[in-house]
Each structure stands twice: as C-alpha cells, then as structure tokens.
C-alpha cells in the first residue's frame, strides 16, 4: 500500500518528500497528486504521453500467461537471489518496469515481513494490477526513463525485468550496500517461435550497448542463466505474444493463422540472463 512506501517517494516536480492524506499525495511545496480508487498514484510529470505503454489487452494477456505458472521457475530464481542480496540493507525493493507486480510480489514474499516494494511502470493499466498484487506494494505510474520518483539512497534492491534501464537513477536510489538485479531474454529465447510467428527478436548488439551504458554507474558481480522448458498450448502462445512488445507489430489475424500451424502444445526454451550489479561507489 502507498502508506508503507510514502516516506520513500519524491515529488516529480520539485524532488521534495511526499506525504499521504486521505486520497491525496502532497509535497510541502503544494504539488498534489490524487490517489486512484484502485490504490495507485500517478507521479508522471509533464505532458509526455504513455507512448508504447502496455495496453489493457496486453496487461490482460500477461495476467493470463503468468497465472498459468509458465514463468514461476524464473520468479522463484529471482526471489531467491533477492533474498541473498537483501542482507541488512533497508528493506525496500524498487521494481523499475514492474508491470502487473507479479515478480515483485514473489520477491517480497522471500524477504523479511517488514520489506516493502515500490512498483514503477508507465502503464496505468499494469499499475492497477500491481496495486493489488501484494499487500506491501506501493504502486506508482512513472516513466523509468525519467528521474524516478524515489528519494536518494532508499532501496536495498532495484529490480529491472525486461524493462528500460536508467543507470544513473538506479544508482541514485540505491542505499549503501544495495544492488541492482536485471533480467533480460537470453540468446535463443523462445526458439523457433520467433521466426514462425514473426516476433521481434533479441538484438544482442543493443543488449551489449545497454550493458555498456549501465557499466558507467555499476560493476557486474554475478551473471547466471536460467533455462526453463515452456509447454504452451495455442492459447498460451497467443497470450505470450500479446503481452509483449511484439503485440504492437504483429497483425492479429496473421498471428492466429501462424499459431494454428504450430504443434499444440509446443515445447520451447525460456532462456533468461540474470545479472547482479553493485554501484561503482560501493566497489
């Protein structure tokens, strides 16, 4: 809930602290933000639109796919690594690009009972779900590419799963001893489905450029690979496509025809690269 994390949030206009009174979040300088009836607050500053933020249809597809447990082994691995990293640092987790809060909820379950999480995502449709994904999640609409609405040095852990990486901001919000945990698709993720369905593929050159930009602020300390076998019927394949960025690029009718040509179910690899980073100031 927002009350659990309000002391860690920052005004997106003046960067001062925020307080919560009834259904309004307000800073000492009078900047105010209404709390939605679903329990989240939008701290988007300026007029920038949501761009390619997840649509209601994408969010619904993601919920169907995740509820079926396809990524449960990945969530368990991330939660276990988070528990190892938490240590004695302040018990706050900031999930930058949290989506529906699925992974953040499992991370919080693995941490101490007083640990809290801030779910940040530019999609209000995803954040509505994140607000009820766990009783200790404070859900905030925010643009991860911009300054995060989080105060300096507050997070024990920043998690970033299939989402934009804002190196300087991740470093700023981490407490001394804190860590950044990043999950990206590995080479060969989803195997032949990518070509068969005309999906966007992982650009390894882009990944290398992003890692290089992150290394200006962080030093990588651990890198592991998580591989799971995904058994997907046609409905699950469609949900998987519709929940990700390929949903913006694939014609729905063509997608259904291509899915109909697949084995039912299809068994494909889920390949994930998990990296753990420490801010350079702490190395």
RODO-2510 file (C-alpha; in nm, 4 decimals, decimal comma):
residues 283
     n   res          X          Y          Z
     1     x     0,0000     0,0000     0,0000
     2     x     0,1113     0,3589    -0,0585
     3     x     0,1228     0,4272     0,3152
     4     x     0,4054     0,1736     0,3520
     5     x     0,6265     0,3500     0,0965
     6     x     0,5200     0,7150     0,1059
     7     x     0,8286     0,8213     0,3052
     8     x     1,0476     0,6865     0,0243
     9     x     0,8713     0,8691    -0,2591
    10     x     0,9769     1,2026    -0,4098
    11     x     0,7719     1,4732    -0,5771
    12     x     0,8287     1,4539    -0,9540
    13     x     0,8109     1,8338    -0,9796
    14     x     1,0398     1,9624    -0,7012
    15     x     1,2014     1,6384    -0,5736
    16     x     1,0921     1,7098    -0,2145
    17     x     0,9409     1,4393     0,0068
    18     x     0,5762     1,3393    -0,0092
    19     x     0,3032     1,2762     0,2432
    20     x    -0,0298     1,0951     0,2169
    21     x    -0,3516     1,2466     0,3488
    22     x    -0,6744     1,0623     0,2735
    23     x    -0,6684     1,0188    -0,1054
    24     x    -0,4075     1,2803    -0,1934
    25     x    -0,0289     1,2626    -0,2121
    26     x     0,1246     1,6030    -0,1497
    27     x     0,4689     1,7622    -0,1054
    28     x     0,5495     2,0610     0,1253
    29     x     0,5539     2,2892    -0,1798
    30     x     0,1910     2,2201    -0,2609
    31     x     0,2265     1,9821    -0,5541
    32     x    -0,0587     1,7339    -0,5189
    33     x    -0,1449     1,4026    -0,6840
    34     x    -0,4724     1,2168    -0,6479
    35     x    -0,4739     0,8529    -0,5424
    36     x    -0,6844     0,6441    -0,7792
    37     x    -0,9635     0,4354    -0,6335
    38     x    -0,7604     0,1234    -0,7239
    39     x    -0,4915     0,2389    -0,4775
    40     x    -0,2154     0,3675    -0,7055
    41     x    -0,0870     0,7199    -0,7689
    42     x     0,0418     0,8733    -1,0922
    43     x     0,3665     1,0674    -1,0438
    44     x     0,4199     1,1381    -1,4117
    45     x     0,5443     1,4935    -1,4550
    46     x     0,4979     1,6998    -1,7676
    47     x     0,2886     1,6270    -2,0739
    48     x     0,4667     1,3230    -2,2124
    49     x     0,2219     1,0521    -2,3097
    50     x     0,2390     0,6813    -2,2328
    51     x     0,3891     0,6025    -2,5757
    52     x     0,4223     0,2267    -2,6068
    53     x     0,2976     0,1589    -2,2537
    54     x     0,1137    -0,1690    -2,2057
    55     x    -0,2483    -0,1514    -2,3186
    56     x    -0,5384    -0,3136    -2,1287
    57     x    -0,5267    -0,6041    -2,3750
    58     x    -0,1529    -0,6552    -2,3186
    59     x    -0,1977    -0,6468    -1,9420
    60     x    -0,4826    -0,8982    -1,9547
    61     x    -0,2711    -1,1303    -2,1708
    62     x     0,0197    -1,1035    -1,9277
    63     x    -0,2032    -1,1892    -1,6334
    64     x    -0,3359    -1,4989    -1,8120
    65     x     0,0127    -1,6148    -1,9045
    66     x     0,1668    -1,5571    -1,5620
    67     x    -0,1310    -1,7020    -1,3739
    68     x    -0,0750    -2,0283    -1,5625
    69     x     0,2680    -2,0548    -1,3957
    70     x     0,4826    -2,0515    -1,7093
    71     x     0,7362    -1,8143    -1,5533
    72     x     0,7105    -1,9496    -1,1983
    73     x     1,0628    -2,1051    -1,2086
    74     x     1,2091    -1,7710    -1,3171
    75     x     1,0193    -1,5899    -1,0409
    76     x     1,1482    -1,8392    -0,7835
    77     x     1,5070    -1,7920    -0,9028
    78     x     1,4792    -1,4119    -0,8892
    79     x     1,3189    -1,4232    -0,5440
    80     x     1,5944    -1,6499    -0,4139
    81     x     1,8675    -1,4203    -0,5448
    82     x     1,6869    -1,1199    -0,3962
    83     x     1,6771    -1,2858    -0,0542
    84     x     2,0521    -1,3493    -0,0740
    85     x     2,1170    -0,9862    -0,1658
    86     x     1,8879    -0,8187     0,0860
    87     x     2,1166    -0,8658     0,3847
    88     x     2,0962    -0,5864     0,6434
    89     x     2,0226    -0,3054     0,3971
    90     x     1,6930    -0,1123     0,4300
    91     x     1,4054    -0,3368     0,3327
    92     x     1,2798    -0,1534     0,0263
    93     x     1,2636    -0,3017    -0,3233
    94     x     1,2111    -0,0724    -0,6220
    95     x     1,0885    -0,2578    -0,9310
    96     x     1,1525    -0,0359    -1,2333
    97     x     0,9158    -0,1503    -1,5068
    98     x     0,7123    -0,3680    -1,2712
    99     x     0,4209    -0,4445    -1,4998
   100     x     0,1470    -0,6184    -1,3044
   101     x     0,3696    -0,6696    -0,9977
   102     x     0,3977    -1,0458    -1,0444
   103     x     0,7727    -1,0739    -0,9831
   104     x     0,7839    -0,8019    -0,7179
   105     x     0,5192    -0,9852    -0,5155
   106     x     0,7267    -1,3028    -0,5152
   107     x     1,0402    -1,1123    -0,4203
   108     x     0,8596    -0,9563    -0,1223
   109     x     0,7366    -1,3000    -0,0125
   110     x     1,1021    -1,4124     0,0011
   111     x     1,2181    -1,1157     0,2108
   112     x     1,1608    -1,0132     0,5704
   113     x     0,7991    -0,9465     0,6716
   114     x     0,8655    -0,5728     0,7012
   115     x     1,0081    -0,5404     0,3487
   116     x     0,8097    -0,3140     0,1174
   117     x     0,8115    -0,2633    -0,2570
   118     x     0,7559     0,0230    -0,4974
   119     x     0,6191    -0,0832    -0,8350
   120     x     0,7003     0,1698    -1,1089
   121     x     0,5524     0,1447    -1,4569
   122     x     0,4339     0,3908    -1,7200
   123     x     0,1208     0,1864    -1,7903
   124     x    -0,1662     0,2768    -1,5596
   125     x    -0,3385    -0,0433    -1,6694
   126     x    -0,0477    -0,2534    -1,5416
   127     x    -0,0088    -0,0484    -1,2239
   128     x    -0,3743    -0,1005    -1,1356
   129     x    -0,2966    -0,4729    -1,1166
   130     x     0,0308    -0,4152    -0,9305
   131     x    -0,1548    -0,2183    -0,6628
   132     x    -0,3336    -0,5348    -0,5579
   133     x    -0,0596    -0,7886    -0,6334
   134     x     0,0746    -0,7809    -0,2751
   135     x    -0,0245    -0,6004     0,0471
   136     x     0,3224    -0,4423     0,0775
   137     x     0,3434    -0,2968    -0,2745
   138     x     0,3017     0,0758    -0,3309
   139     x     0,2059     0,1202    -0,6968
   140     x     0,3156     0,4307    -0,8889
   141     x     0,2741     0,5356    -1,2509
   142     x     0,6142     0,6697    -1,3557
   143     x     0,8408     0,6882    -1,6587
   144     x     1,1526     0,4790    -1,5916
   145     x     1,3463     0,6840    -1,8499
   146     x     1,2975     0,9985    -1,6398
   147     x     1,4129     1,0766    -1,2832
   148     x     1,2463     0,8175    -1,0629
   149     x     1,0006     0,9492    -0,8001
   150     x     1,2080     0,7844    -0,5245
   151     x     1,4276     0,9608    -0,2700
   152     x     1,8059     0,9209    -0,2678
   153     x     1,9601     0,6099    -0,1131
   154     x     1,6395     0,4343    -0,0073
   155     x     1,6398     0,0965    -0,1860
   156     x     1,8071    -0,2228    -0,0717
   157     x     1,7380    -0,3648    -0,4160
   158     x     1,6345    -0,2357    -0,7568
   159     x     1,4880    -0,4978    -0,9884
   160     x     1,4578    -0,4484    -1,3626
   161     x     1,2940    -0,7255    -1,5637
   162     x     1,2507    -0,6889    -1,9421
   163     x     1,2327    -0,3114    -1,8925
   164     x     1,4291     0,0064    -1,9728
   165     x     1,7487     0,0590    -1,7728
   166     x     1,8165     0,4035    -1,6276
   167     x     2,1665     0,3578    -1,4838
   168     x     2,2175     0,6916    -1,3071
   169     x     1,8744     0,6809    -1,1467
   170     x     1,9116     0,3195    -1,0329
   171     x     2,2425     0,4118    -0,8696
   172     x     2,0945     0,7225    -0,7054
   173     x     1,8053     0,5450    -0,5325
   174     x     2,0139     0,2532    -0,4004
   175     x     2,1201     0,2566    -0,0368
   176     x     2,4828     0,1830     0,0582
   177     x     2,5290    -0,1907     0,0137
   178     x     2,2319    -0,2136    -0,2208
   179     x     2,2244    -0,3994    -0,5509
   180     x     2,0639    -0,3950    -0,8933
   181     x     1,9166    -0,7174    -1,0351
   182     x     1,8483    -0,7214    -1,4106
   183     x     1,6694    -0,9913    -1,6116
   184     x     1,6879    -0,9974    -1,9912
   185     x     1,5965    -1,2604    -2,2520
   186     x     1,8916    -1,4784    -2,3447
   187     x     2,0029    -1,5756    -2,6962
   188     x     1,7620    -1,8326    -2,8360
   189     x     1,4746    -1,7353    -2,6059
   190     x     1,1544    -1,8982    -2,7381
   191     x     1,3499    -2,0873    -3,0035
   192     x     1,1740    -2,1304    -3,3348
   193     x     0,8607    -1,9434    -3,2285
   194     x     1,0309    -1,6131    -3,3056
   195     x     1,0656    -1,6886    -3,6761
   196     x     0,7471    -1,8937    -3,7053
   197     x     0,5320    -1,6114    -3,5678
   198     x     0,7274    -1,3128    -3,6978
   199     x     0,8113    -1,1860    -3,3484
   200     x     1,0651    -0,9231    -3,2515
   201     x     1,3957    -1,0905    -3,1742
   202     x     1,6510    -1,0031    -2,9093
   203     x     1,9067    -0,7592    -3,0521
   204     x     2,2297    -0,8739    -2,8917
   205     x     2,4123    -0,5603    -3,0088
   206     x     2,1517    -0,3482    -2,8338
   207     x     2,1945    -0,5592    -2,5209
   208     x     2,5688    -0,5023    -2,5300
   209     x     2,5185    -0,1280    -2,5701
   210     x     2,2786    -0,1179    -2,2773
   211     x     2,5196    -0,3167    -2,0609
   212     x     2,7989    -0,0790    -2,1564
   213     x     2,5885     0,2217    -2,0564
   214     x     2,4989     0,0563    -1,7254
   215     x     2,8656    -0,0142    -1,6511
   216     x     2,9309     0,3606    -1,6283
   217     x     2,7488     0,3520    -1,2953
   218     x     2,7700    -0,0124    -1,1862
   219     x     3,0065    -0,3074    -1,1750
   220     x     2,8675    -0,6515    -1,2535
   221     x     2,9311    -0,9006    -0,9737
   222     x     2,7240    -1,2029    -1,0783
   223     x     2,5841    -1,3416    -1,4011
   224     x     2,3678    -1,6528    -1,4198
   225     x     2,1498    -1,8168    -1,6822
   226     x     1,8047    -1,9533    -1,6065
   227     x     1,6661    -2,2006    -1,8584
   228     x     1,3158    -2,3401    -1,8364
   229     x     1,1111    -2,5560    -2,0699
   230     x     0,7845    -2,3900    -2,1683
   231     x     0,4965    -2,6154    -2,2716
   232     x     0,2496    -2,3822    -2,4411
   233     x    -0,0852    -2,4609    -2,5961
   234     x    -0,2185    -2,2293    -2,8646
   235     x    -0,3956    -2,0020    -2,6136
   236     x    -0,0766    -1,9666    -2,4103
   237     x     0,1268    -1,8862    -2,7215
   238     x    -0,1194    -1,6138    -2,8179
   239     x    -0,1149    -1,4685    -2,4643
   240     x     0,2656    -1,4703    -2,4646
   241     x     0,2799    -1,2762    -2,7913
   242     x     0,0087    -1,0312    -2,6937
   243     x     0,1694    -0,9458    -2,3579
   244     x     0,4993    -0,8221    -2,5040
   245     x     0,6334    -0,5629    -2,7489
   246     x     0,5538    -0,7838    -3,0479
   247     x     0,1880    -0,7055    -2,9800
   248     x     0,2482    -0,3626    -3,1368
   249     x     0,3865    -0,5140    -3,4581
   250     x     0,2005    -0,8383    -3,5381
   251     x    -0,1280    -0,8415    -3,7280
   252     x    -0,3826    -1,0280    -3,5099
   253     x    -0,5353    -1,2281    -3,7950
   254     x    -0,1953    -1,3305    -3,9308
   255     x    -0,0857    -1,4245    -3,5794
   256     x    -0,3813    -1,6569    -3,5295
   257     x    -0,3153    -1,8281    -3,8641
   258     x     0,0507    -1,8834    -3,7766
   259     x    -0,0346    -2,0128    -3,4301
   260     x    -0,2798    -2,2565    -3,5868
   261     x     0,0079    -2,4105    -3,7819
   262     x     0,2073    -2,4845    -3,4638
   263     x     0,2008    -2,8118    -3,2702
   264     x    -0,0494    -2,7953    -2,9840
   265     x     0,1152    -2,7828    -2,7378
   266     x     0,4566    -2,6526    -2,8436
   267     x     0,7619    -2,7022    -2,6227
   268     x     1,0061    -2,4121    -2,6462
   269     x     1,3009    -2,2912    -2,4374
   270     x     1,2721    -1,9985    -2,1989
   271     x     1,6248    -1,8557    -2,1733
   272     x     1,6997    -1,5725    -1,9334
   273     x     2,0140    -1,3862    -1,8353
   274     x     2,0198    -1,2610    -1,4758
   275     x     2,2880    -1,0102    -1,3809
   276     x     2,3576    -0,8536    -1,0424
   277     x     2,5337    -0,5190    -1,0215
   278     x     2,6763    -0,3015    -0,7444
   279     x     2,7048     0,0771    -0,7740
   280     x     3,0591     0,1857    -0,8540
   281     x     3,0670     0,3992    -0,5406
   282     x     3,0470     0,0794    -0,3352
   283     x     3,3134    -0,1210    -0,5211
***
